[in-house]
């Protein structure tokens, strides 16, 4: 790896898009640098030159998921409830079609399941987790300040909602139940009781 | 596999205990029939004879986790809140030491992450998921009937609690945060608001 040289923006963009496509297509276990490169117009050696290993490329990819996360996942609206519901929907069902969301969540869970054995993955996932928890807490905090939500504990509420979202995504891909839809219905009901004034 | 012959109880018991030990020790990805057999006093060929493949042995193991699940995971008490809290504790922290619980949850998440590619795993995990959801719903239902819990929706509440438990276990093993302890605190607070009279 050429860690003393920064990766050119254009290469980084191509690498990240290709990694996203390849993860959705093949999952984590069968992923190779060759398969990633094949999803771009660059060859394998270019990615090896800039990222050295697949592991390193994936750590960059997990980091990349945070870039513009708030803008992408939190809808712009003045209504805190619409904001919270829109965020939950995007976290559960993704931004595009259902199949892509499922493949992508599958790949993310595979990467998560490797984190106990891989310090670099774990370090980066910790950063993502903390950032996403922070975003969720802020949405709830804003709703309280605007008088739209009950005076609830924003961080504890965020921890339950986020954990439930991750759990439902795992249950969704590993069972024949529509676990994300089920959680959406259950959360509607919980928010009504717990949060909405 | 000799599916026309049932597996003798003693072999089944040894195989299941050995699989549990081997999963905690090596995780799912590095698991072999040899490593499983080495955790018992039987040799690899005995397990191959009765279970044929590692996949088949693991499906039996997921099924085995349900045997006595309620007795093992739900404390015997007349107080529905103690029952719910005890169940949540056992689901989050396991029955033994913390390290074993973490290794075991890691292995379960690895198996879950393979379920999208493996119909047999998915079928068995679906059964487990539905049974555990049923148990959780019943605990809440009992609390409502005894007048100890608010007149809440038992199934929706159970879906949120269970999803959050699975999500927190995944966050716990894949980050440097103590996510199970954090969820325990958050749930205490949620239960107080939502359920307890």
Interface residues (C-beta under 8 A of the other chain):
Chain A: X27 X102 X106 X109 X110 X112 X113 X115 X116 X117 X121 X122 X123 X125 X126 X129 X130 X152 X153 X155 X156 X157 X159 X160 X162 X163 X164 X165 X166 X167 X168 X169 X170 X171 X173 X174 X175 X176 X177 X179 X182 X183 X185 X186 X187 X189 X190 X193 X194
Chain B: X27 X102 X106 X109 X110 X112 X113 X115 X116 X117 X121 X122 X123 X125 X126 X129 X130 X152 X153 X155 X156 X157 X159 X160 X162 X163 X164 X165 X166 X167 X168 X170 X171 X173 X174 X175 X176 X177 X179 X182 X183 X185 X186 X187 X189 X190 X193 X194
